[in-house]
Amino acid sequence: MEFQELIDALHIVELSGTTRQGVLQELFDAVNWERECVSPSEVVKAMEGCEATTPGIPDTGLTLHHAKIDWPGHFRLVLGRSRCGESQVREGDSPHLVGLLVVGRESLSRHLDLLGSVAELFGHAEFRGALSTASDPRELKQLFIDRVLQPPRGDASIAEIPQQSLAIANHAVGLATSLSAQAILVVLDPGQAVPWSPLNSWAGRLLIVTATKCEGFVPGRADIHLLDVMHTSLSRMDRAKLGLLLAAANGLVDEQRDVVCVTGSQAQALDSITVTRPAPHFRAVFPRPLQANGTTVRPEVILRVLSLAIEIASEGRESRQIGTMFVIGDTRQVARQSRQLVLNPFHGFARNLRNVLEPGLTETVKEFALLDGAFIIDADGSIRSAGSYLIPQSIAQGLASGLGARHQAAASITRATRATAVTVSQSTGTVTLFQQGGMVLTLERAALTRW
């Protein structure tokens, strides 16, 4: 995983307690758990169970307590620095570093990965020494930012930046400054090819979209965010669209202000600049109010379904291209206008086991995409059925010529209900999102020669 995700979830506190119980209470109090309806006893009980089967991370100079709890979130990481010490912390590491990692339902499958990432983050003695001597929590937080954003010394893999990329980046910074843009979004692979020198002259927010995970290549600067859009089958502009949607869904960009988008090729050179405003894209994909029968459809559910659809379009199944459809939200009305073509393979399973946000469900969804019919998905991401035949009560008009029955059904069901539909075209691999009877987003499978 990217270290930036850990930093975004990190809380830092100076500890005064001298006992294990006192230190744990201070770590717990550093996060506002009351509004999450989580109690200290619940965390301590879960922590004891986790640490009995999965010990903390050894040889990092950090005592890390960790727990998995029934909380509808991802994770929280708290770091405490104690000049008094905790009884379980080894001697010789003064002041002591004590951490608390609490993992919720959304990240249960990543528990061990998170532990490993924390161990890697604290793996350098020089960095731990700097944490021990920092003057206050603000300086501690800056050390973490510098640690994450600083490129590794002597890394021969960092590519030479083409002059074209440097020139394009300089123009992008000038354009963003003159327009008072809120952010610059860069789409380029690999990450080492990003021209940091001119981009660092931009004082605003910097969003980097890459399709390949690459840790440790970002220079030391604040307000930078790495967005993984791991779909190399898409064109660069469609990856920019997804990056912009991801940034907007996470509150990184304002819908009403310009973003300067800079894109480049696998040849490691930036070659185009566009200016866009997130509002039309964001409101088309996530219309407000985002409700179906009074239940909010979460943006991450729609983004996850789009991601699954892109993977299905790119990979196919059993060596052949396939098409499928997902219908999200307003499931009561959708169910009234559909019937099962086959026995529902998701019937009888607990909701958390059939939620599209659960990474372990990915291959299951791809396998059942072979069935005729649609997936019907609740607003929270739980799959209600697969192999469902849609019988919408009204017919959408005005669709572009050449679209088949699947697209017609998607348009019609979103016109007759408040649902969102996502289709994968078997013939072209195009992924299309439908709202209110119309197409609002199209992501095309790029040709192999797209660059």
Secondary structure, DSSP 8 states (H G I E B T S, - for coil): --HHHHHHTEEEEEE---SHHHHHHHHHHTS--GGGT--HHHHHHHHHHHHHHS----SSS-EEEEEE-S-SS-EEEEEEEESS--TTS-TT-SSEEEEEEEE-GGGGGGHHHHHHHHHHHT--HHHHHHHHH-SSHHHHHHHHHHHHHS--TT-TTS----HHHHHHHHHHHHHHHHTT-SEEEEE-SSGGGS-HHHHTT--SEEEEEESS--TT---S-SSEEEEE---TTB-HHHHHHHHHHHHHHTTSS-TTS-EEEEEE-TTS-EEEEEEE-HHHHHHHHS-SS-EETTEE--HHHHHHHHHHHHHHHHH-BTTB---EEEEES-HHHHHHTEEESS--TTTTS-GGGGBTTSGGGHHHHHHHTTSSSEEEE-TTSBEEEEEEEE--SS------TT--HHHHHHHHHHHHSS-EEEEE-TTT--EEEEETTEEEEEE-B--TT--
